[in-house]
Amino acid sequence: MLPLIIALGLVAMPPVFGQTDSPSPLSSPDVSPSPSKHKHPRKSAAADDTLAASDTAPVPGGGPGLVWVNTSSHVYHMEGSRWYGKTRHGKYMSEEDAISEGDHAAPGKSK
């Protein structure tokens, strides 16, 4: 019985002095660490809510007398401004309605 146990132990033992039939996945030079899911740290919530102005066309429906209200940041943008109709979350409304809802003008607002 003892020789059988010894024989099984030798079969289960790893090879000596790096004599392997196939490389270990952990020691293989081909294995590289997985890339990070997040390449850049998060910015402010307002930055997450906006899209690059050149990437999107304004949402249809705006026009004279209407402002675009970013419903996430509660900032409104005038017609002709960079973000007019281009934030991810927003709606068109009159400037008076936006002010009555508690929204405020974007910096550099012009009439």
SULTAQUI-V182071 format. One record per backbone hydrogen bond with DSSP energy under -0.5 kcal/mol. NH is the residue of the N-H (numbers start at 1). CO is the residue of the C=O. Records with the same first field share a line. If there is no record, write none. Layout:
# SULTAQUI-V182071
NH = CO ; CO
This chain:
# SULTAQUI-V182071
5 = 1
6 = 2
7 = 3
8 = 4
9 = 5
10 = 6
11 = 7
12 = 8
13 = 9
19 = 16
20 = 18
27 = 24
28 = 24
31 = 28
32 = 30
39 = 37
48 = 44
49 = 45
50 = 46 ; 47
51 = 86
55 = 52
56 = 52
59 = 85
62 = 59
66 = 63
67 = 93
68 = 77
69 = 67 ; 91
70 = 68 ; 75
71 = 69 ; 89
72 = 89
74 = 70
75 = 70
76 = 104
77 = 68
81 = 78
84 = 81
85 = 83
86 = 83
87 = 83
88 = 49
90 = 88
91 = 69
93 = 67
95 = 65
98 = 94
99 = 95
100 = 96
101 = 97
102 = 99
103 = 98
104 = 74
106 = 76
109 = 106
